[in-house]
């Protein structure tokens, strides 16, 4: 029996990183995950890709 995506991202002890283009539902997915679990830590971070490549 397969697990749905919300089951996978709500597995205790794991951190889930969701990335992608604007408007594909990242925030909606994260909020659905929080609602299903009852609590979570939600961190939103946006940084231009070029600044992440500077090291």
mmCIF entry with sequence, helices, sheets and N, C-alpha, C, O atoms, coordinates in Angstrom:
data_MODEL
# 
_entry.id   MODEL 
# 
_entity.id                         1 
_entity.type                       polymer 
_entity.pdbx_number_of_molecules   1 
# 
_entity_poly.entity_id                      1 
_entity_poly.type                           'polypeptide(L)' 
_entity_poly.nstd_linkage                   no 
_entity_poly.nstd_monomer                   no 
_entity_poly.pdbx_seq_one_letter_code       
;(UNK)(UNK)(UNK)(UNK)(UNK)(UNK)(UNK)(UNK)(UNK)(UNK)(UNK)(UNK)(UNK)(UNK)(UNK)(UNK)
(UNK)(UNK)(UNK)(UNK)(UNK)(UNK)(UNK)(UNK)(UNK)(UNK)(UNK)(UNK)(UNK)(UNK)(UNK)(UNK)
(UNK)(UNK)(UNK)(UNK)(UNK)(UNK)(UNK)(UNK)(UNK)(UNK)(UNK)(UNK)(UNK)(UNK)(UNK)(UNK)
(UNK)(UNK)(UNK)(UNK)(UNK)(UNK)(UNK)
;
_entity_poly.pdbx_seq_one_letter_code_can   XXXXXXXXXXXXXXXXXXXXXXXXXXXXXXXXXXXXXXXXXXXXXXXXXXXXXXX 
_entity_poly.pdbx_strand_id                 A 
# 
loop_
_entity_poly_seq.entity_id 
_entity_poly_seq.num 
_entity_poly_seq.mon_id 
_entity_poly_seq.hetero 
1 1  UNK n 
1 2  UNK n 
1 3  UNK n 
1 4  UNK n 
1 5  UNK n 
1 6  UNK n 
1 7  UNK n 
1 8  UNK n 
1 9  UNK n 
1 10 UNK n 
1 11 UNK n 
1 12 UNK n 
1 13 UNK n 
1 14 UNK n 
1 15 UNK n 
1 16 UNK n 
1 17 UNK n 
1 18 UNK n 
1 19 UNK n 
1 20 UNK n 
1 21 UNK n 
1 22 UNK n 
1 23 UNK n 
1 24 UNK n 
1 25 UNK n 
1 26 UNK n 
1 27 UNK n 
1 28 UNK n 
1 29 UNK n 
1 30 UNK n 
1 31 UNK n 
1 32 UNK n 
1 33 UNK n 
1 34 UNK n 
1 35 UNK n 
1 36 UNK n 
1 37 UNK n 
1 38 UNK n 
1 39 UNK n 
1 40 UNK n 
1 41 UNK n 
1 42 UNK n 
1 43 UNK n 
1 44 UNK n 
1 45 UNK n 
1 46 UNK n 
1 47 UNK n 
1 48 UNK n 
1 49 UNK n 
1 50 UNK n 
1 51 UNK n 
1 52 UNK n 
1 53 UNK n 
1 54 UNK n 
1 55 UNK n 
# 
_struct_asym.id          A 
_struct_asym.entity_id   1 
# 
loop_
_struct_conf.conf_type_id 
_struct_conf.id 
_struct_conf.pdbx_PDB_helix_id 
_struct_conf.beg_label_comp_id 
_struct_conf.beg_label_asym_id 
_struct_conf.beg_label_seq_id 
_struct_conf.pdbx_beg_PDB_ins_code 
_struct_conf.end_label_comp_id 
_struct_conf.end_label_asym_id 
_struct_conf.end_label_seq_id 
_struct_conf.pdbx_end_PDB_ins_code 
_struct_conf.beg_auth_comp_id 
_struct_conf.beg_auth_asym_id 
_struct_conf.beg_auth_seq_id 
_struct_conf.end_auth_comp_id 
_struct_conf.end_auth_asym_id 
_struct_conf.end_auth_seq_id 
_struct_conf.pdbx_PDB_helix_class 
_struct_conf.details 
_struct_conf.pdbx_PDB_helix_length 
HELX_P HELX_P1 AA1 UNK A 5  ? UNK A 9  ? UNK A 5  UNK A 9  1 ? 5  
HELX_P HELX_P2 AA2 UNK A 26 ? UNK A 37 ? UNK A 26 UNK A 37 1 ? 12 
HELX_P HELX_P3 AA3 UNK A 49 ? UNK A 53 ? UNK A 49 UNK A 53 1 ? 5  
# 
_struct_conf_type.id          HELX_P 
_struct_conf_type.criteria    ? 
_struct_conf_type.reference   ? 
# 
loop_
_atom_site.group_PDB 
_atom_site.id 
_atom_site.type_symbol 
_atom_site.label_atom_id 
_atom_site.label_alt_id 
_atom_site.label_comp_id 
_atom_site.label_asym_id 
_atom_site.label_entity_id 
_atom_site.label_seq_id 
_atom_site.pdbx_PDB_ins_code 
_atom_site.Cartn_x 
_atom_site.Cartn_y 
_atom_site.Cartn_z 
_atom_site.occupancy 
_atom_site.B_iso_or_equiv 
_atom_site.pdbx_formal_charge 
_atom_site.auth_seq_id 
_atom_site.auth_comp_id 
_atom_site.auth_asym_id 
_atom_site.auth_atom_id 
_atom_site.pdbx_PDB_model_num 
ATOM 1   N N  . UNK A 1 1  ? 0.853  -1.185 0.000  1.00 0.00 ? 1  UNK A N  1 
ATOM 2   C CA . UNK A 1 1  ? 0.000  0.000  0.000  1.00 0.00 ? 1  UNK A CA 1 
ATOM 3   C C  . UNK A 1 1  ? 0.893  1.242  0.000  1.00 0.00 ? 1  UNK A C  1 
ATOM 4   O O  . UNK A 1 1  ? 1.781  1.358  0.845  1.00 0.00 ? 1  UNK A O  1 
ATOM 5   N N  . UNK A 1 2  ? 0.679  2.148  -0.912 1.00 0.00 ? 2  UNK A N  1 
ATOM 6   C CA . UNK A 1 2  ? 1.496  3.350  -1.021 1.00 0.00 ? 2  UNK A CA 1 
ATOM 7   C C  . UNK A 1 2  ? 1.096  4.414  -0.019 1.00 0.00 ? 2  UNK A C  1 
ATOM 8   O O  . UNK A 1 2  ? -0.033 4.437  0.471  1.00 0.00 ? 2  UNK A O  1 
ATOM 9   N N  . UNK A 1 3  ? 2.025  5.280  0.274  1.00 0.00 ? 3  UNK A N  1 
ATOM 10  C CA . UNK A 1 3  ? 1.771  6.403  1.178  1.00 0.00 ? 3  UNK A CA 1 
ATOM 11  C C  . UNK A 1 3  ? 1.553  7.649  0.341  1.00 0.00 ? 3  UNK A C  1 
ATOM 12  O O  . UNK A 1 3  ? 2.190  7.827  -0.698 1.00 0.00 ? 3  UNK A O  1 
ATOM 13  N N  . UNK A 1 4  ? 0.648  8.515  0.794  1.00 0.00 ? 4  UNK A N  1 
ATOM 14  C CA . UNK A 1 4  ? 0.470  9.743  0.035  1.00 0.00 ? 4  UNK A CA 1 
ATOM 15  C C  . UNK A 1 4  ? 1.542  10.754 0.434  1.00 0.00 ? 4  UNK A C  1 
ATOM 16  O O  . UNK A 1 4  ? 2.232  10.583 1.439  1.00 0.00 ? 4  UNK A O  1 
ATOM 17  N N  . UNK A 1 5  ? 1.667  11.797 -0.360 1.00 0.00 ? 5  UNK A N  1 
ATOM 18  C CA . UNK A 1 5  ? 2.734  12.777 -0.178 1.00 0.00 ? 5  UNK A CA 1 
ATOM 19  C C  . UNK A 1 5  ? 2.696  13.405 1.211  1.00 0.00 ? 5  UNK A C  1 
ATOM 20  O O  . UNK A 1 5  ? 3.749  13.600 1.819  1.00 0.00 ? 5  UNK A O  1 
ATOM 21  N N  . UNK A 1 6  ? 1.517  13.725 1.728  1.00 0.00 ? 6  UNK A N  1 
ATOM 22  C CA . UNK A 1 6  ? 1.438  14.340 3.056  1.00 0.00 ? 6  UNK A CA 1 
ATOM 23  C C  . UNK A 1 6  ? 1.913  13.390 4.146  1.00 0.00 ? 6  UNK A C  1 
ATOM 24  O O  . UNK A 1 6  ? 2.485  13.839 5.140  1.00 0.00 ? 6  UNK A O  1 
ATOM 25  N N  . UNK A 1 7  ? 1.691  12.088 3.986  1.00 0.00 ? 7  UNK A N  1 
ATOM 26  C CA . UNK A 1 7  ? 2.230  11.122 4.949  1.00 0.00 ? 7  UNK A CA 1 
ATOM 27  C C  . UNK A 1 7  ? 3.753  11.148 4.933  1.00 0.00 ? 7  UNK A C  1 
ATOM 28  O O  . UNK A 1 7  ? 4.393  11.123 5.984  1.00 0.00 ? 7  UNK A O  1 
ATOM 29  N N  . UNK A 1 8  ? 4.317  11.198 3.760  1.00 0.00 ? 8  UNK A N  1 
ATOM 30  C CA . UNK A 1 8  ? 5.778  11.179 3.630  1.00 0.00 ? 8  UNK A CA 1 
ATOM 31  C C  . UNK A 1 8  ? 6.384  12.428 4.253  1.00 0.00 ? 8  UNK A C  1 
ATOM 32  O O  . UNK A 1 8  ? 7.337  12.324 5.025  1.00 0.00 ? 8  UNK A O  1 
ATOM 33  N N  . UNK A 1 9  ? 5.852  13.613 3.935  1.00 0.00 ? 9  UNK A N  1 
ATOM 34  C CA . UNK A 1 9  ? 6.474  14.831 4.450  1.00 0.00 ? 9  UNK A CA 1 
ATOM 35  C C  . UNK A 1 9  ? 6.165  15.076 5.923  1.00 0.00 ? 9  UNK A C  1 
ATOM 36  O O  . UNK A 1 9  ? 6.782  15.943 6.542  1.00 0.00 ? 9  UNK A O  1 
ATOM 37  N N  . UNK A 1 10 ? 5.231  14.335 6.490  1.00 0.00 ? 10 UNK A N  1 
ATOM 38  C CA . UNK A 1 10 ? 4.923  14.462 7.914  1.00 0.00 ? 10 UNK A CA 1 
ATOM 39  C C  . UNK A 1 10 ? 5.585  13.389 8.763  1.00 0.00 ? 10 UNK A C  1 
ATOM 40  O O  . UNK A 1 10 ? 5.251  13.250 9.940  1.00 0.00 ? 10 UNK A O  1 
ATOM 41  N N  . UNK A 1 11 ? 6.516  12.626 8.196  1.00 0.00 ? 11 UNK A N  1 
ATOM 42  C CA . UNK A 1 11 ? 7.213  11.601 8.963  1.00 0.00 ? 11 UNK A CA 1 
ATOM 43  C C  . UNK A 1 11 ? 8.033  12.279 10.050 1.00 0.00 ? 11 UNK A C  1 
ATOM 44  O O  . UNK A 1 11 ? 8.880  13.118 9.742  1.00 0.00 ? 11 UNK A O  1 
ATOM 45  N N  . UNK A 1 12 ? 7.801  11.934 11.326 1.00 0.00 ? 12 UNK A N  1 
ATOM 46  C CA . UNK A 1 12 ? 8.546  12.568 12.420 1.00 0.00 ? 12 UNK A CA 1 
ATOM 47  C C  . UNK A 1 12 ? 10.056 12.380 12.256 1.00 0.00 ? 12 UNK A C  1 
ATOM 48  O O  . UNK A 1 12 ? 10.523 11.332 11.812 1.00 0.00 ? 12 UNK A O  1 
ATOM 49  N N  . UNK A 1 13 ? 10.796 13.411 12.621 1.00 0.00 ? 13 UNK A N  1 
ATOM 50  C CA . UNK A 1 13 ? 12.240 13.341 12.593 1.00 0.00 ? 13 UNK A CA 1 
ATOM 51  C C  . UNK A 1 13 ? 12.869 13.745 11.274 1.00 0.00 ? 13 UNK A C  1 
ATOM 52  O O  . UNK A 1 13 ? 14.086 13.643 11.114 1.00 0.00 ? 13 UNK A O  1 
ATOM 53  N N  . UNK A 1 14 ? 12.070 14.198 10.331 1.00 0.00 ? 14 UNK A N  1 
ATOM 54  C CA . UNK A 1 14 ? 12.593 14.596 9.030  1.00 0.00 ? 14 UNK A CA 1 
ATOM 55  C C  . UNK A 1 14 ? 12.317 16.062 8.764  1.00 0.00 ? 14 UNK A C  1 
ATOM 56  O O  . UNK A 1 14 ? 11.355 16.632 9.277  1.00 0.00 ? 14 UNK A O  1 
ATOM 57  N N  . UNK A 1 15 ? 13.160 16.653 7.969  1.00 0.00 ? 15 UNK A N  1 
ATOM 58  C CA . UNK A 1 15 ? 12.974 18.012 7.477  1.00 0.00 ? 15 UNK A CA 1 
ATOM 59  C C  . UNK A 1 15 ? 12.670 17.908 5.996  1.00 0.00 ? 15 UNK A C  1 
ATOM 60  O O  . UNK A 1 15 ? 13.327 17.158 5.274  1.00 0.00 ? 15 UNK A O  1 
ATOM 61  N N  . UNK A 1 16 ? 11.696 18.643 5.547  1.00 0.00 ? 16 UNK A N  1 
ATOM 62  C CA . UNK A 1 16 ? 11.322 18.610 4.140  1.00 0.00 ? 16 UNK A CA 1 
ATOM 63  C C  . UNK A 1 16 ? 11.607 19.960 3.508  1.00 0.00 ? 16 UNK A C  1 
ATOM 64  O O  . UNK A 1 16 ? 11.160 20.992 4.009  1.00 0.00 ? 16 UNK A O  1 
ATOM 65  N N  . UNK A 1 17 ? 12.338 19.957 2.426  1.00 0.00 ? 17 UNK A N  1 
ATOM 66  C CA . UNK A 1 17 ? 12.615 21.165 1.660  1.00 0.00 ? 17 UNK A CA 1 
ATOM 67  C C  . UNK A 1 17 ? 11.775 21.099 0.392  1.00 0.00 ? 17 UNK A C  1 
ATOM 68  O O  . UNK A 1 17 ? 11.848 20.137 -0.372 1.00 0.00 ? 17 UNK A O  1 
ATOM 69  N N  . UNK A 1 18 ? 10.981 22.136 0.186  1.00 0.00 ? 18 UNK A N  1 
ATOM 70  C CA . UNK A 1 18 ? 10.141 22.205 -1.006 1.00 0.00 ? 18 UNK A CA 1 
ATOM 71  C C  . UNK A 1 18 ? 10.629 23.385 -1.829 1.00 0.00 ? 18 UNK A C  1 
ATOM 72  O O  . UNK A 1 18 ? 10.637 24.518 -1.347 1.00 0.00 ? 18 UNK A O  1 
ATOM 73  N N  . UNK A 1 19 ? 11.035 23.130 -3.060 1.00 0.00 ? 19 UNK A N  1 
ATOM 74  C CA . UNK A 1 19 ? 11.497 24.219 -3.923 1.00 0.00 ? 19 UNK A CA 1 
ATOM 75  C C  . UNK A 1 19 ? 10.848 24.082 -5.282 1.00 0.00 ? 19 UNK A C  1 
ATOM 76  O O  . UNK A 1 19 ? 10.430 22.998 -5.689 1.00 0.00 ? 19 UNK A O  1 
ATOM 77  N N  . UNK A 1 20 ? 10.774 25.201 -5.972 1.00 0.00 ? 20 UNK A N  1 
ATOM 78  C CA . UNK A 1 20 ? 10.206 25.178 -7.306 1.00 0.00 ? 20 UNK A CA 1 
ATOM 79  C C  . UNK A 1 20 ? 9.814  26.567 -7.756 1.00 0.00 ? 20 UNK A C  1 
ATOM 80  O O  . UNK A 1 20 ? 9.996  27.550 -7.038 1.00 0.00 ? 20 UNK A O  1 
ATOM 81  N N  . UNK A 1 21 ? 9.281  26.627 -8.942 1.00 0.00 ? 21 UNK A N  1 
ATOM 82  C CA . UNK A 1 21 ? 8.871  27.892 -9.520 1.00 0.00 ? 21 UNK A CA 1 
ATOM 83  C C  . UNK A 1 21 ? 7.708  28.510 -8.754 1.00 0.00 ? 21 UNK A C  1 
ATOM 84  O O  . UNK A 1 21 ? 6.956  27.802 -8.084 1.00 0.00 ? 21 UNK A O  1 
ATOM 85  N N  . UNK A 1 22 ? 7.558  29.833 -8.852 1.00 0.00 ? 22 UNK A N  1 
ATOM 86  C CA . UNK A 1 22 ? 6.430  30.506 -8.209 1.00 0.00 ? 22 UNK A CA 1 
ATOM 87  C C  . UNK A 1 22 ? 5.097  29.970 -8.743 1.00 0.00 ? 22 UNK A C  1 
ATOM 88  O O  . UNK A 1 22 ? 4.947  29.698 -9.934 1.00 0.00 ? 22 UNK A O  1 
ATOM 89  N N  . UNK A 1 23 ? 4.151  29.829 -7.839 1.00 0.00 ? 23 UNK A N  1 
ATOM 90  C CA . UNK A 1 23 ? 2.794  29.472 -8.236 1.00 0.00 ? 23 UNK A CA 1 
ATOM 91  C C  . UNK A 1 23 ? 2.506  28.001 -8.423 1.00 0.00 ? 23 UNK A C  1 
ATOM 92  O O  . UNK A 1 23 ? 1.435  27.652 -8.921 1.00 0.00 ? 23 UNK A O  1 
ATOM 93  N N  . UNK A 1 24 ? 3.434  27.108 -8.039 1.00 0.00 ? 24 UNK A N  1 
ATOM 94  C CA . UNK A 1 24 ? 3.181  25.676 -8.247 1.00 0.00 ? 24 UNK A CA 1 
ATOM 95  C C  . UNK A 1 24 ? 2.565  24.995 -7.024 1.00 0.00 ? 24 UNK A C  1 
ATOM 96  O O  . UNK A 1 24 ? 2.246  23.807 -7.069 1.00 0.00 ? 24 UNK A O  1 
ATOM 97  N N  . UNK A 1 25 ? 2.396  25.755 -5.921 1.00 0.00 ? 25 UNK A N  1 
ATOM 98  C CA . UNK A 1 25 ? 1.709  25.198 -4.761 1.00 0.00 ? 25 UNK A CA 1 
ATOM 99  C C  . UNK A 1 25 ? 2.595  24.816 -3.592 1.00 0.00 ? 25 UNK A C  1 
ATOM 100 O O  . UNK A 1 25 ? 2.175  24.027 -2.745 1.00 0.00 ? 25 UNK A O  1 
ATOM 101 N N  . UNK A 1 26 ? 3.791  25.342 -3.516 1.00 0.00 ? 26 UNK A N  1 
ATOM 102 C CA . UNK A 1 26 ? 4.699  24.998 -2.404 1.00 0.00 ? 26 UNK A CA 1 
ATOM 103 C C  . UNK A 1 26 ? 4.114  25.412 -1.059 1.00 0.00 ? 26 UNK A C  1 
ATOM 104 O O  . UNK A 1 26 ? 4.099  24.623 -0.115 1.00 0.00 ? 26 UNK A O  1 
ATOM 105 N N  . UNK A 1 27 ? 3.636  26.639 -0.975 1.00 0.00 ? 27 UNK A N  1 
ATOM 106 C CA . UNK A 1 27 ? 3.064  27.126 0.280  1.00 0.00 ? 27 UNK A CA 1 
ATOM 107 C C  . UNK A 1 27 ? 1.800  26.358 0.632  1.00 0.00 ? 27 UNK A C  1 
ATOM 108 O O  . UNK A 1 27 ? 1.598  26.001 1.793  1.00 0.00 ? 27 UNK A O  1 
ATOM 109 N N  . UNK A 1 28 ? 0.954  26.102 -0.345 1.00 0.00 ? 28 UNK A N  1 
ATOM 110 C CA . UNK A 1 28 ? -0.276 25.333 -0.094 1.00 0.00 ? 28 UNK A CA 1 
ATOM 111 C C  . UNK A 1 28 ? 0.041  23.944 0.435  1.00 0.00 ? 28 UNK A C  1 
ATOM 112 O O  . UNK A 1 28 ? -0.614 23.462 1.360  1.00 0.00 ? 28 UNK A O  1 
ATOM 113 N N  . UNK A 1 29 ? 1.041  23.303 -0.148 1.00 0.00 ? 29 UNK A N  1 
ATOM 114 C CA . UNK A 1 29 ? 1.447  21.976 0.309  1.00 0.00 ? 29 UNK A CA 1 
ATOM 115 C C  . UNK A 1 29 ? 1.975  22.029 1.741  1.00 0.00 ? 29 UNK A C  1 
ATOM 116 O O  . UNK A 1 29 ? 1.622  21.188 2.569  1.00 0.00 ? 29 UNK A O  1 
ATOM 117 N N  . UNK A 1 30 ? 2.820  23.019 2.031  1.00 0.00 ? 30 UNK A N  1 
ATOM 118 C CA . UNK A 1 30 ? 3.363  23.153 3.381  1.00 0.00 ? 30 UNK A CA 1 
ATOM 119 C C  . UNK A 1 30 ? 2.263  23.415 4.400  1.00 0.00 ? 30 UNK A C  1 
ATOM 120 O O  . UNK A 1 30 ? 2.279  22.838 5.487  1.00 0.00 ? 30 UNK A O  1 
ATOM 121 N N  . UNK A 1 31 ? 1.313  24.273 4.066  1.00 0.00 ? 31 UNK A N  1 
ATOM 122 C CA . UNK A 1 31 ? 0.226  24.575 4.993  1.00 0.00 ? 31 UNK A CA 1 
ATOM 123 C C  . UNK A 1 31 ? -0.702 23.377 5.173  1.00 0.00 ? 31 UNK A C  1 
ATOM 124 O O  . UNK A 1 31 ? -1.198 23.150 6.277  1.00 0.00 ? 31 UNK A O  1 
ATOM 125 N N  . UNK A 1 32 ? -0.945 22.611 4.121  1.00 0.00 ? 32 UNK A N  1 
ATOM 126 C CA . UNK A 1 32 ? -1.751 21.390 4.250  1.00 0.00 ? 32 UNK A CA 1 
ATOM 127 C C  . UNK A 1 32 ? -1.047 20.386 5.153  1.00 0.00 ? 32 UNK A C  1 
ATOM 128 O O  . UNK A 1 32 ? -1.689 19.703 5.952  1.00 0.00 ? 32 UNK A O  1 
ATOM 129 N N  . UNK A 1 33 ? 0.258  20.300 5.026  1.00 0.00 ? 33 UNK A N  1 
ATOM 130 C CA . UNK A 1 33 ? 1.043  19.410 5.873  1.00 0.00 ? 33 UNK A CA 1 
ATOM 131 C C  . UNK A 1 33 ? 0.933  19.820 7.336  1.00 0.00 ? 33 UNK A C  1 
ATOM 132 O O  . UNK A 1 33 ? 0.731  18.975 8.209  1.00 0.00 ? 33 UNK A O  1 
ATOM 133 N N  . UNK A 1 34 ? 1.066  21.117 7.601  1.00 0.00 ? 34 UNK A N  1 
ATOM 134 C CA . UNK A 1 34 ? 0.946  21.621 8.975  1.00 0.00 ? 34 UNK A CA 1 
ATOM 135 C C  . UNK A 1 34 ? -0.450 21.346 9.538  1.00 0.00 ? 34 UNK A C  1 
ATOM 136 O O  . UNK A 1 34 ? -0.588 20.929 10.688 1.00 0.00 ? 34 UNK A O  1 
ATOM 137 N N  . UNK A 1 35 ? -1.464 21.578 8.737  1.00 0.00 ? 35 UNK A N  1 
ATOM 138 C CA . UNK A 1 35 ? -2.847 21.359 9.188  1.00 0.00 ? 35 UNK A CA 1 
ATOM 139 C C  . UNK A 1 35 ? -3.084 19.884 9.498  1.00 0.00 ? 35 UNK A C  1 
ATOM 140 O O  . UNK A 1 35 ? -3.747 19.553 10.482 1.00 0.00 ? 35 UNK A O  1 
ATOM 141 N N  . UNK A 1 36 ? -2.553 19.008 8.673  1.00 0.00 ? 36 UNK A N  1 
ATOM 142 C CA . UNK A 1 36 ? -2.753 17.573 8.873  1.00 0.00 ? 36 UNK A CA 1 
ATOM 143 C C  . UNK A 1 36 ? -2.038 17.082 10.129 1.00 0.00 ? 36 UNK A C  1 
ATOM 144 O O  . UNK A 1 36 ? -2.545 16.229 10.857 1.00 0.00 ? 36 UNK A O  1 
ATOM 145 N N  . UNK A 1 37 ? -0.878 17.625 10.364 1.00 0.00 ? 37 UNK A N  1 
ATOM 146 C CA . UNK A 1 37 ? -0.096 17.200 11.528 1.00 0.00 ? 37 UNK A CA 1 
ATOM 147 C C  . UNK A 1 37 ? -0.584 17.856 12.813 1.00 0.00 ? 37 UNK A C  1 
ATOM 148 O O  . UNK A 1 37 ? -0.421 17.303 13.901 1.00 0.00 ? 37 UNK A O  1 
ATOM 149 N N  . UNK A 1 38 ? -1.180 19.030 12.684 1.00 0.00 ? 38 UNK A N  1 
ATOM 150 C CA . UNK A 1 38 ? -1.670 19.740 13.854 1.00 0.00 ? 38 UNK A CA 1 
ATOM 151 C C  . UNK A 1 38 ? -0.701 20.797 14.342 1.00 0.00 ? 38 UNK A C  1 
ATOM 152 O O  . UNK A 1 38 ? -1.098 21.744 15.020 1.00 0.00 ? 38 UNK A O  1 
ATOM 153 N N  . UNK A 1 39 ? 0.564  20.640 14.003 1.00 0.00 ? 39 UNK A N  1 
ATOM 154 C CA . UNK A 1 39 ? 1.571  21.636 14.356 1.00 0.00 ? 39 UNK A CA 1 
ATOM 155 C C  . UNK A 1 39 ? 2.816  21.370 13.519 1.00 0.00 ? 39 UNK A C  1 
ATOM 156 O O  . UNK A 1 39 ? 3.055  20.243 13.084 1.00 0.00 ? 39 UNK A O  1 
ATOM 157 N N  . UNK A 1 40 ? 3.590  22.400 13.303 1.00 0.00 ? 40 UNK A N  1 
ATOM 158 C CA . UNK A 1 40 ? 4.857  22.245 12.604 1.00 0.00 ? 40 UNK A CA 1 
ATOM 159 C C  . UNK A 1 40 ? 5.601  23.564 12.670 1.00 0.00 ? 40 UNK A C  1 
ATOM 160 O O  . UNK A 1 40 ? 5.049  24.584 13.084 1.00 0.00 ? 40 UNK A O  1 
ATOM 161 N N  . UNK A 1 41 ? 6.830  23.534 12.269 1.00 0.00 ? 41 UNK A N  1 
ATOM 162 C CA . UNK A 1 41 ? 7.615  24.748 12.114 1.00 0.00 ? 41 UNK A CA 1 
ATOM 163 C C  . UNK A 1 41 ? 7.698  25.010 10.626 1.00 0.00 ? 41 UNK A C  1 
ATOM 164 O O  . UNK A 1 41 ? 8.160  24.163 9.861  1.00 0.00 ? 41 UNK A O  1 
ATOM 165 N N  . UNK A 1 42 ? 7.256  26.172 10.222 1.00 0.00 ? 42 UNK A N  1 
ATOM 166 C CA . UNK A 1 42 ? 7.228  26.539 8.812  1.00 0.00 ? 42 UNK A CA 1 
ATOM 167 C C  . UNK A 1 42 ? 8.171  27.715 8.624  1.00 0.00 ? 42 UNK A C  1 
ATOM 168 O O  . UNK A 1 42 ? 7.995  28.764 9.243  1.00 0.00 ? 42 UNK A O  1 
ATOM 169 N N  . UNK A 1 43 ? 9.160  27.543 7.780  1.00 0.00 ? 43 UNK A N  1 
ATOM 170 C CA . UNK A 1 43 ? 10.121 28.607 7.500  1.00 0.00 ? 43 UNK A CA 1 
ATOM 171 C C  . UNK A 1 43 ? 10.070 28.892 6.008  1.00 0.00 ? 43 UNK A C  1 
ATOM 172 O O  . UNK A 1 43 ? 10.207 27.986 5.186  1.00 0.00 ? 43 UNK A O  1 
ATOM 173 N N  . UNK A 1 44 ? 9.874  30.142 5.671  1.00 0.00 ? 44 UNK A N  1 
ATOM 174 C CA . UNK A 1 44 ? 9.862  30.557 4.272  1.00 0.00 ? 44 UNK A CA 1 
ATOM 175 C C  . UNK A 1 44 ? 11.097 31.405 4.026  1.00 0.00 ? 44 UNK A C  1 
ATOM 176 O O  . UNK A 1 44 ? 11.376 32.348 4.767  1.00 0.00 ? 44 UNK A O  1 
ATOM 177 N N  . UNK A 1 45 ? 11.830 31.061 2.980  1.00 0.00 ? 45 UNK A N  1 
ATOM 178 C CA . UNK A 1 45 ? 13.074 31.768 2.696  1.00 0.00 ? 45 UNK A CA 1 
ATOM 179 C C  . UNK A 1 45 ? 13.190 31.969 1.195  1.00 0.00 ? 45 UNK A C  1 
ATOM 180 O O  . UNK A 1 45 ? 13.060 31.018 0.424  1.00 0.00 ? 45 UNK A O  1 
ATOM 181 N N  . UNK A 1 46 ? 13.427 33.167 0.794  1.00 0.00 ? 46 UNK A N  1 
ATOM 182 C CA . UNK A 1 46 ? 13.602 33.453 -0.628 1.00 0.00 ? 46 UNK A CA 1 
ATOM 183 C C  . UNK A 1 46 ? 14.887 34.248 -0.803 1.00 0.00 ? 46 UNK A C  1 
ATOM 184 O O  . UNK A 1 46 ? 15.096 35.269 -0.148 1.00 0.00 ? 46 UNK A O  1 
ATOM 185 N N  . UNK A 1 47 ? 15.717 33.780 -1.667 1.00 0.00 ? 47 UNK A N  1 
ATOM 186 C CA . UNK A 1 47 ? 16.989 34.439 -1.942 1.00 0.00 ? 47 UNK A CA 1 
ATOM 187 C C  . UNK A 1 47 ? 17.286 34.241 -3.427 1.00 0.00 ? 47 UNK A C  1 
ATOM 188 O O  . UNK A 1 47 ? 17.096 33.140 -3.944 1.00 0.00 ? 47 UNK A O  1 
ATOM 189 N N  . UNK A 1 48 ? 17.739 35.264 -4.111 1.00 0.00 ? 48 UNK A N  1 
ATOM 190 C CA . UNK A 1 48 ? 18.087 35.084 -5.526 1.00 0.00 ? 48 UNK A CA 1 
ATOM 191 C C  . UNK A 1 48 ? 19.124 33.971 -5.696 1.00 0.00 ? 48 UNK A C  1 
ATOM 192 O O  . UNK A 1 48 ? 20.069 33.872 -4.913 1.00 0.00 ? 48 UNK A O  1 
ATOM 193 N N  . UNK A 1 49 ? 18.947 33.150 -6.705 1.00 0.00 ? 49 UNK A N  1 
ATOM 194 C CA . UNK A 1 49 ? 19.834 32.009 -6.931 1.00 0.00 ? 49 UNK A CA 1 
ATOM 195 C C  . UNK A 1 49 ? 21.291 32.421 -7.050 1.00 0.00 ? 49 UNK A C  1 
ATOM 196 O O  . UNK A 1 49 ? 22.177 31.703 -6.586 1.00 0.00 ? 49 UNK A O  1 
ATOM 197 N N  . UNK A 1 50 ? 21.545 33.544 -7.653 1.00 0.00 ? 50 UNK A N  1 
ATOM 198 C CA . UNK A 1 50 ? 22.935 34.000 -7.835 1.00 0.00 ? 50 UNK A CA 1 
ATOM 199 C C  . UNK A 1 50 ? 23.624 34.223 -6.487 1.00 0.00 ? 50 UNK A C  1 
ATOM 200 O O  . UNK A 1 50 ? 24.815 33.941 -6.351 1.00 0.00 ? 50 UNK A O  1 
ATOM 201 N N  . UNK A 1 51 ? 22.900 34.720 -5.505 1.00 0.00 ? 51 UNK A N  1 
ATOM 202 C CA . UNK A 1 51 ? 23.526 34.960 -4.196 1.00 0.00 ? 51 UNK A CA 1 
ATOM 203 C C  . UNK A 1 51 ? 23.806 33.653 -3.457 1.00 0.00 ? 51 UNK A C  1 
ATOM 204 O O  . UNK A 1 51 ? 24.705 33.598 -2.617 1.00 0.00 ? 51 UNK A O  1 
ATOM 205 N N  . UNK A 1 52 ? 23.049 32.604 -3.762 1.00 0.00 ? 52 UNK A N  1 
ATOM 206 C CA . UNK A 1 52 ? 23.303 31.311 -3.133 1.00 0.00 ? 52 UNK A CA 1 
ATOM 207 C C  . UNK A 1 52 ? 24.535 30.634 -3.731 1.00 0.00 ? 52 UNK A C  1 
ATOM 208 O O  . UNK A 1 52 ? 25.172 29.805 -3.079 1.00 0.00 ? 52 UNK A O  1 
ATOM 209 N N  . UNK A 1 53 ? 24.864 30.986 -4.958 1.00 0.00 ? 53 UNK A N  1 
ATOM 210 C CA . UNK A 1 53 ? 26.026 30.388 -5.617 1.00 0.00 ? 53 UNK A CA 1 
ATOM 211 C C  . UNK A 1 53 ? 27.329 31.071 -5.243 1.00 0.00 ? 53 UNK A C  1 
ATOM 212 O O  . UNK A 1 53 ? 28.403 30.522 -5.488 1.00 0.00 ? 53 UNK A O  1 
ATOM 213 N N  . UNK A 1 54 ? 27.254 32.259 -4.655 1.00 0.00 ? 54 UNK A N  1 
ATOM 214 C CA . UNK A 1 54 ? 28.464 32.952 -4.214 1.00 0.00 ? 54 UNK A CA 1 
ATOM 215 C C  . UNK A 1 54 ? 28.984 32.263 -2.956 1.00 0.00 ? 54 UNK A C  1 
ATOM 216 O O  . UNK A 1 54 ? 28.243 32.085 -1.989 1.00 0.00 ? 54 UNK A O  1 
ATOM 217 N N  . UNK A 1 55 ? 30.241 31.884 -2.970 1.00 0.00 ? 55 UNK A N  1 
ATOM 218 C CA . UNK A 1 55 ? 30.784 31.233 -1.782 1.00 0.00 ? 55 UNK A CA 1 
ATOM 219 C C  . UNK A 1 55 ? 32.230 31.605 -1.553 1.00 0.00 ? 55 UNK A C  1 
ATOM 220 O O  . UNK A 1 55 ? 32.842 31.141 -0.590 1.00 0.00 ? 55 UNK A O  1 
# 
